[in-house]
Amino acid sequence: MKQTSIRLWREALEELWRRRLRTALTLLGLIFGVGAIVAMQAVGEGSRREALRLVQSLGLQNLIVESLPVEGDLLQERRARSLGLSRRDADALRHSVPGVDAVAAEKRLRTFAVSSDQHSSDAGASGILPDYFELTHLQLAKGRALSTEDQDRGAAVAVLGHQVAARLFPQGDALGQLVKVNHVWLEVVGVLADRDLSRAQFEGVKLGLDSNRVFMPLSTALQRFRFQPMEDELDRLLLRVNDPEQLAASAQVAQAMLAQRHAGVDDFNLIVPAQLYQQNQQTQRIFRIVMAAIAAVSLLVGGIGIMNIMLANVLERQREIGLLRALGARRSDIVAQFMRETTVVCALGAFSGVVFGIVLAYVIAALAQWQVAWAPLPILLATVVCAGVGIGFGVYPARRAAALDPIAALRTD
C-alpha cells in the first residue's frame, strides 16, 4: 500500500516535469505571494523589535521633558516670564504628578576638550541625577554608578560611556583613572556596557548617544562648569510612571503644571515614548496591510495559474482519462490523480516561496539598513494559505476530468 502511494506521487511529479515550463510559470504567482508574506513578516518583526529597543532607551514608562533652545532677543523675552527648565520643576513634578516614582535630570555641557593622560576624545559630557541610568536602562560593565552621596557633595567623579572609555584608555584600565573635561579633572568610578543603537533618533526624538559621553553628578556640573547667561538649568527631565495605564493622565498633569510654572511660555517639549512607539507601530501596520494585499493578489494569480494549467492538462489528457475509466478507474481515482498533481505544485510553490522570502528579506535589510527577525507562525500561515489557495483552485479541474464521458474521451484526437 505504501509503495503504491509512493508510486502515485512519483507519477504526479513526472507528469508535471513533462510540462515543466508551464509548471514553472504557474509556480511564479505562488512563489511571489509566499515570498512577499515571509519577507514582510521578517522585516516587519525586525522593525518592531528594533523600534521597541530604541524606545526602551528612552523608557517605555517614562515621560520626558526637554528644554527648547532659544537665542537672542526671543530668549530675553522668554526669560522675563520663565526661568526655563530647572531642578525646581523636577521637585514639583515628583511630588504632584500622579504615579511618578522616580525622577532623573540631565544637563549637557559644552565640551571643548575631553582627555586623559593617554589620549583625547570628541566625547560629550552631561551632569545627571543618580536615577538617570536606571530610567534610561543603561547598564554598567565595570565599577559603580553615580550615587546620591556623589550628588550631595558635588564629587569630582565620572562614569564613562563604552566608546569614550575605549578611546581614552585603550588598555582597558579606566577605573580609578582621571579624565579631564574642559578644565575639570574627574575620577572614573564606572564604565557603561556597550549599547550601540542603530539610529541616532526615533520618531524625531534624539537618542542619548550615551556610548560617547562622560557622566558626572548634576551638582558637580552646575558648580564647576560655566554656562551661558540665561541658559536653562536643565536640558532634560525624565519621570517614570509606575503604572503604564496612567501615562496619558500623568502626561496631561505634567503638561499643565509646567505650562503654569513657566507662565505659558513655550520653552519645553513633553515627550511620551510609549506614544511614539504606538505611532511607529501604526505606520508599520499600514505597511504590513499594503504588503499583505500585494501578497494576496500574487497568491490569487498563482491559484488562477494552477486552475489554468490543470484545465489545460485535462484537455490534453482526455484520451488517457478515457482509457483509465475504461480500465475500471473510478471518478474518485481521477479526482485523486489530478489533486495529487495540484498538491505537488502547491508544495513546490510554498517551499520555493519561503526560500525566496528569506533571501528577499535579507536583501531588503541590507539595502535599507533594516533589521530582520523571524517568527514561525506567519511562515506557517503563509504555507497553509498557499496550499489552501492552490488546492482550492485545483478542485474544479479535477472534478471536470472525472466528469468526462469515457467513450467520448477515447474518441478524442
Summary of the structure (lengths in Angstrom):
residues: 413
radius of gyration: 33.3
end to end distance: 34.7
largest distance: 104.8
contacts: 1401
relative contact order: 0.20
helix: 58%
strand: 16%
